[in-house]
Amino acid sequence: MSKGTVLILGATSDIARAVAHRFAAAGHDLILTARDPAVLERDRADLALRHGVEVRALALDALRPESFGPFAAALDPLPKVAICAIGAMGEQHASEQDPETAAQVMRATFEGPALILGALAERFAERGSGTLVGISSVAGERGRASNYVYGAAKAGLTAFLSGLRNRLAGRGVHVVSVLPGFVATRMTEGMDLPPRLVAQPEEVAEAMFRAVVRRRDVIYVRPVWRLIMAAIRAALAYGARNATHGDPRMTDETEYTPPRIWTWEAESGGAFANINRPVAGATHEAVLPVGRHPLQLYSLATPNGVKVTVMLEELLALGHTGAEYDAWLINIREGAQFGSGFVAINPNSKIPALVDRSEPEPLRVFESGSILLYLAEPIDRFTMEAKRQLDVLDRQLAEREFVAGADYGIADMAIWSWYGQLCLGRLYEAAEFLDVQSYRNVQRWAQAIDARPAVRRGRMVNRSFGELELQLHERHDASDFETRTQDKLEAKGAAAQ
């Protein structure tokens, strides 16, 4: 007995074929569409024979929107799930040279999918149930010179899916936005792409199937793209906030007159002046210690350092033994980040820095975001969507237990180390000034994460300030939290004298 019919629009693509097999394997009958349904006959017969389900092929042209209404009206019975895989990348150069070519890409990638999903949405809403799935792309989240016409069309589709989801909320119809990154298909064949970022069509299909079953709103495939796009958005937002671009609120008047030739005044920057230098390279020889675990972390318990130790402790709490690590204190106030050993890992002399010695050739990773990404990829457990403003974060948390939904993940770790601790009054004595108590949702979230045992442990690692019992300068084993905190070491040292 069928578990419900799934309609796949634009069923000739590699991703659509993989999706068809995944749903058919789960016992769903299928309706496949293409401009010429005859090209689907081989797929139709194979799916029916292999999975023992009913498979029909229908004609639908994405460039003929006048046919969408009659097509949707004629579906009987109405499918349980409708998946739109329609789209055309085209050639960017051809789109730039010929407006009609660009228009074709936009119609096939945005106008057609949006209008057919809109027509189906009306019937699904009348019935009061069903799931609509639109395959967009991470290309729609940032315009790139190499494919911005296609990216603009995908951006439109992503926005359309978001609006449709909001419109149908409470009417029994769920809308899923699927944002793949690079996928190994005929469209990307021959491209030089980073293997870790390339998904197989079957991987996209599995993620889509799970999203439908679990009623997810937005998924990235692979999940690491959520982190990558969040980092890009944050960088763009930061750049926008720090550029005047003629803003009338800004002024060209300043009390500072730049000298003709700038010179570095090493002692003029306050307490933290010595943590930065205008030139790269080591200032002194210093060999870094190496412990017994594959992961060697060189850090300090600043918010950026805490991001990494919290994630490592969370992974260990989940049973990921491959996340065991040695943590070594790098005291940036004393200039330890400029030692030759640390500079060899991170030429920028910034903590945290990680060395993975699990392979014959050690791999160095630096910058906290990159380390989170590196740890997330092989374990494939956490996802991330960073939010940079307290008010945005508060709105996000008003309807969600955690940043990205019901599950605690990498987004919470990355954001909590700054904003969570800020709201808990631990950073820069800014809590009162910023009135952090007024952000009630953030307060609730910050306190919940602060209570997690792994977070408490993560805050202690490489900490060289505050209460002695909360300082674990170096971490090489889980037992160190019980035996090697600074209060115990100092008490042991005093007893030995």
HELIX and SHEET records of a PDB file:
HELIX    1   1 ASP A   14  ALA A   25  1                                  12    
HELIX    2   2 PRO A   37  LEU A   40  5                                   4    
HELIX    3   3 GLU A   41  HIS A   51  1                                  11    
HELIX    4   4 PRO A   65  SER A   67  5                                   3    
HELIX    5   5 PHE A   68  ALA A   74  1                                   7    
HELIX    6   6 GLN A   92  GLN A   97  1                                   6    
HELIX    7   7 PRO A   99  MET A  106  1                                   8    
HELIX    8   8 ARG A  107  GLU A  111  3                                   5    
HELIX    9   9 GLY A  112  ARG A  127  1                                  16    
HELIX   10  10 VAL A  138  GLU A  141  5                                   4    
HELIX   11  11 TYR A  148  LEU A  168  1                                  21    
HELIX   12  12 ARG A  186  THR A  188  5                                   3    
HELIX   13  13 PRO A  195  LEU A  197  5                                   3    
HELIX   14  14 PRO A  201  ARG A  214  1                                  14    
HELIX   15  15 VAL A  224  ARG A  241  1                                  18    
HELIX   16  16 GLY A  270  ILE A  275  5                                   6    
HELIX   17  17 PRO A  303  ALA A  317  1                                  15    
HELIX   18  18 THR A  321  ALA A  323  5                                   3    
HELIX   19  19 ILE A  332  GLU A  334  5                                   3    
HELIX   20  20 ALA A  336  PHE A  338  5                                   3    
HELIX   21  21 SER A  340  ILE A  345  1                                   6    
HELIX   22  22 SER A  368  ILE A  379  1                                  12    
HELIX   23  23 LEU A  390  ALA A  398  1                                   9    
HELIX   24  24 ILE A  410  ILE A  415  1                                   6    
HELIX   25  25 TRP A  416  GLY A  420  3                                   5    
HELIX   26  26 GLN A  421  CYS A  423  1                                   3    
HELIX   27  27 VAL A  436  SER A  438  5                                   3    
HELIX   28  28 ARG A  440  ASP A  450  1                                  11    
HELIX   29  29 PRO A  453  MET A  460  1                                   8    
HELIX   30  30 LEU A  468  LEU A  470  5                                   3    
HELIX   31  31 ASP A  480  THR A  483  1                                   4    
HELIX   32  32 GLN A  486  ALA A  496  1                                  11    
SHEET    1   A 7 VAL A  55  ALA A  59  0                                        
SHEET    2   A 7 LEU A  30  ALA A  34  1                                        
SHEET    3   A 7 VAL A   6  LEU A   9  1                                        
SHEET    4   A 7 VAL A  81  CYS A  84  1                                        
SHEET    5   A 7 GLY A 130  ILE A 135  1                                        
SHEET    6   A 7 VAL A 173  PRO A 180  1                                        
SHEET    7   A 7 VAL A 218  VAL A 221  1                                        
SHEET    1   B 2 PHE A 182  VAL A 183  0                                        
SHEET    2   B 2 VAL A 198  ALA A 199  1                                        
SHEET    1   C 4 TYR A 325  LEU A 329  0                                        
SHEET    2   C 4 LEU A 295  SER A 299  1                                        
SHEET    3   C 4 ALA A 353  ASP A 356 -1                                        
SHEET    4   C 4 LEU A 363  PHE A 366 -1                                        
END                                                                             
